[in-house]
Amino acid sequence: MRLNAVRVTQKQVAELARVTQATVSYVLNGRAQELSITPPVVARVRQAARQLGYYPSHAARSLVSGRSRTLGLLLGGPDGHVAPFWSHIAEGVESEALKAGYDVLIVSGRREGEPAGLCYLRQRRVDALIALGATRDELEDWPEAALPPVVLSPEGIGGFPTVRLDVGTGYGEALARLAELGHRRVLWVGPPRGSCYGRDVVVAELARRGGVRAEIIHLEREEPPFWVPVEECIQFWRDALGAALPDPLPAAALLCWNDRAALGLYALLAGRGVRVPGDVSVVGFDDDEAALAQPPLSTVSQQYRETGAAATRLALRMVEGELSVGQARRTVARVASHYVPRHSVGPPPRTRRGGSEGPSCGPGSSAITLQQTGGGP
């Protein structure tokens, strides 16, 4: 029987589920695990609620608990620009929040003269915030907030709970695969040294440990910002790499700063008659457009969904009192990156045709910084 004409009560749900009204309240307010209510009882209560069409009053729950059971997802990109990959992070945030019985509110801009996120937190419209793309300057008003926002940042922002990607796990897996295929030299290419978030250093150290010779090339020009159309970014990388890569290439395996750099490299190599992966193996970073490339691009995944989920778990630990504000401000949660193998990686040419490693590609240029490490042949 489904009761649509009148408001369904918790008492009716309890009678159908054969439990107490208090048990119904605990289950539907997300406290079943905390109070050790068994999974069969939880399932029975939820089934009864669905059958009767019962939905808890959000306003009533907020008044009783003092919480909105809502997390704010703060989009803090410059000039209102939103990075395409933020949608994948948002999926992870929402999925983890829903499992805990929380909703997610997208927050941006300013209200009443202050950042909207801070305003919503003070008004208790949200219990905590997760900040994407925020800079220290944009967060300067936050130290006085009851709960600091959880920041997703490649480098971290001191004084705020932070979620960071561990690039070493994915790069380590990629280098291990290249070494397994016979590569003893690799080339990493990316933006100027100060813009690399330390990825160049990580690759150099991992290569040294694995007995692989790594050469690092930094461009002198900064890449376009993330809101520039993909085709313009790819053209930038094609032109920049065409000017920067030495001829012949010192390695038959290239690790690129991101997928767009790898796609620019694809275009450059195709124009010079160099095959991927027949002559050169290419690995990207991000796993945004990688699966759409031809051939599909092997890459290091940023694990966007898991990053969003990790940020949600950290925010909820603050909300639930598992972390004090002081502890939270010192907390850095790390998410492991992973290598995603596709079809852009193969053995070096010498293992196929007896040739030497390092095919010719493009003119040399003084617009590079070359660093060597490791001890491969």
N, C-alpha and C positions, 0 to 999 in steps of 0.2 A: 504494500500500500504506500502511496506517495501523497504527502499532505501539502498541497499547493495553496489551498484557500485560506489557511491560517498559518501563523508563524509557528514553525517547529521549535520545540524547546529541547534543552539538554536532557530534561527528565524523560522525554519520549525516546530520545536516542538511547539513554541508559536502560530503559525498559526493554527495548528491542534487542540491545546487545547483551542484556542480562548482567549488567555491571552497575556500580554506584554512579550517581551523578558526578561525584568528585572525580572518579576515574575518567569519565567522558571529558571533563574540563581539562584534566592533566594531559590527556592524549591529544586533544584538539588544540591545545596551547603549546604543543611541542615539548612537554616536560616528561614524556613517557620514559625516556632513557634515564633521565636524572632520578626518577622515582622507581626505577627498576620494574616497570610494568612490562609484562612478557609480550613478545611479538604476536602470539595468537590473540591476546586480548586487544592489543592495538589494532590488529587487522579487523577484529570483530566490531570495534567501535567505529572505525572508519567506514566499514561496509554499511553499518546501520545509518551513519550520518548521510552517506551517499544515497541510500535507499529512501530515506525520508526527505532528502533535499535540505538538510540542515547545513547552514553556513554560519560560523561564529561571527559575531559583530566585531568588526575591526575597532570601532570606537570604544566599545565596552572593554575589549581586551587591553587596549592602550591605557584606559583609565585605571584598570585593576593593576596592571604590571608596571605602569610608569614608562612604558616603552612603546615606540611606534611600530616596532618589528619591521622597520624599513631601513635599508642601507642606501646612502647616496653614492652615485657614481659620478664623480666630478670630472668633467671634461675641461682640462685647462690648457688646451692648445693655443699657440700664439694667434691672435687676431681671429679667434673663433674657428680656426682650421682643425679638422678632425682627421687623424691618421686612418687610412683604410683598415689596418690590422686591429684597430681598437674594437671593432665589432666582434672579433674573435675573443678578445679579452673579456668583453662584456658578456659573451655567452658563458664563459667560465664563471664570472661573478654571479650571474643570475642563477645558473644551475646549482652552484653551491649554496647560495642564499635560499633558494626554494627548498632544498633538502633540510635546511634548518628552520623552515617556517617563516622566512623573511621575504619581503618584496624588495625591489630595487627601483630607485627613483633617479633618473638622469638629471644632473644638476650642472648648470653653466651660467656664466655672467654674474652680475651683481644685483643685490636687492637692498633697498633702504641704505644705500651708501656703503655697503660692505659686501665681501664675497658671498654669493648666494649660498654656498655650502656652509659657511660659518653661520649665516643667518638661520638656515634650516636646522642646524645642530642646536643652536641656542633656543629655537622655538620648539625643539623636540619633535620636529617633523621627520627627522631621521635619527637613528641611534648612533651611527658612525658613518664615515665617508672613506671612499677609495678614490685616490687622485691619479688620473692619467695625464701625462704631459705637463705636469705642474713644475715650475721652476722655484728656486728659493725666493726670488723676488715676489712671485705670486703668492707664496705661502707666508709672507712676513707677518701677517696678522694672526697666524694660527697658534703661536705658542701659548696664548691666553685661553684657548678653547679647552673645554672639559676633556675632550678626547681628541688627540691629534689625528689628522687623516693618515691613512695608509698610502704610502707613495710607491708607485711603480717606476723605478728609475734604473738605468744601466749602471750608474755610478753611485747612486744613493744621495740623499740629502740629510746631512747630519741633524740629529734631534727629532727625526720623524721615523716611525716604524716603516720599514722598507721591504719591498719584494724585489729581488734581483735575479737575473738569469745567470746560471753558472755555465759560461761558454766553454769551459774546459772539457766537460763531459762529451759534448757533441764533437768538438774539434778532435778530441782524443780518439773517438770512434772513427772519425773520417780518416785521420792519419794512420790508424791501425789498418784500416781497409786498404788504403793506398800502398802501405808497406807490404801487406799480404799479397797484393797484385804484382809487386816487384818494383815499385817506385822508391828510389833512394834520394830523390831531390824533389822538393816542392817549392812553389812560389806563392806567396801571399800578396795580394794587391788590395789597396784600400786608400782612403782619404788621408789628408795630412796627419802627422803623428799625433797631434793633440786631440784629434776627433775620432780616435779609434776605440775608445772605451777599453783600451788595453787588450783588444783581441790580437793585435800583432805580437805583443809580448807573450801571450798565452800560447800562440802557435809556435813561436820560436822556442819556448821552453819545452813544450811537449815534443817537438821534433828532436830537440837535443837529447831528451830522455830516451826517445825511441831509436836513436842512431840514424836519424834522417836529416839530410842537409836542407835547411830552410832558408830561403832568401826573401826578404821583405821589401816591398816597393810601396812607398807613399807618394801619392800625387801631391802636387803643390796647390791644386785648386780644390776648394770645398765642393762636395756634390750638391745638387739642387735640393731644396727643402722637400719634405715628404708630400706636400700638397701639389707639387708640380706634376702634370700628367705623366703617366708611365712612359709613353713613347719619347717624351723629351728627356727623361732621365736616362733611358737606354741610349739615346743618341749622344748624350753627354759622356757616358762611360765609353762608348765606342770611340769617340774622338780622343778622350783623355788617355785611354789605354793604348790607342794607336800611336800616340806621341810618346808614351812613357815606357812601353815594354821594349826591352833590348832585343836585338836581332843577331844571332838566333836566341830563342828563349833558353834560359838556363835550366829549365825543368819541363817535364812532360805532364806535370800535374799542377794545376792552379787552384788555389783557394781564394775566393772572392769575398770582398767586404759584405756584400749582400746579393740577393737574387738579381736585382736590377743591374748591378755591376757585371754579374755573370751573363746576363742576357746581352749586355753591351759587348762583352767579350765574344759571345757567340757570333754576333754580327760582324765583329772585326775578323775573327778566324774564318768565317765563311767567305768574306771578301778576299782573303788571302789564300783560299784553297786548302785550309787546314781543317782536318776532320775531327769532330768530337763524337765518340771518344777514340777514334782510330789513331789519331796523331797526338791529341792532347786530352787529358782528363780534366774536367771542370767541376768544382764544388761551390755552391752558393751558400748563403746564410739568410735565414728568416723563414723560408717555406711559405712565401706569399704566392708568387706567380710560378714557382718552380715546376709544378706538375703540368703546366700548360706549355712549357718550352718544348722545342723539338731539336734534339731528343729531350725527353723529360729530365729535368735537372736534379742531380743528387745535391743535397743541401743539408745544412744544420738547422734543425727546427727550433724556433724560439719557444715552442710549447705555450702558445698564447692562452689557450683555455685553462691549462693547469696554472699558469701565472695568475689569471683572474681568480681561479678557485683558491689559490694560496693567499691572495690578498683578502678574500672574503673570510677565510678561516682566521687570519690574523686579526681582522676587524672584529669578528665575533668573540674572539678571546678577550679583547678589551671590553666589549659590551657585557659579557658574562662575568667579568671580574677575575678571569684567570690570569690576566696580565695587568699589573698596575700601570698607570700612565708613565711612571719613571722607567719601568721595565720595557714598556712598549717603545719608548723613544730610543732605546738602545738595541731593539730587535731588528735583525736583518734575516728575512726568510729567503732561502735560495731555492730556485727551481732548476732542475737539471735539464740542459739542452740535449738533443739527441740527433744523431746522424740519420738521415733518411736516404737510403740507397735508391737510385733510379738508373737511368741509362746513359748518363754522361761520364761515367767512370769505367776505365778498363786498364789492362796492362800497358806499360810503356812500350813505345814502338820497337825497341830493341828486342823485346821478348817475342815479337811477332815476326819481324823481318830481318833481325840481325843488325838493325840500325842503331844509332846512338841516341841517348835520351836528350831531348831538348830540340824540338823542331823550330825552324825559322818562322818568325811571325812579327813583321812590322819593323819599322826603323827604330834605332836607339835614340835616346834623348837625354839631355842633362836634367830633365824635369823629374828625376827619380832620386830617391834615397835608398840605397841598397845596403842591406844588413845580412850577414851570413851567420849561420849557427849550425851546430850539429856536426856529425862526423861520418856521414854516408859516403859511399864510393863516388 
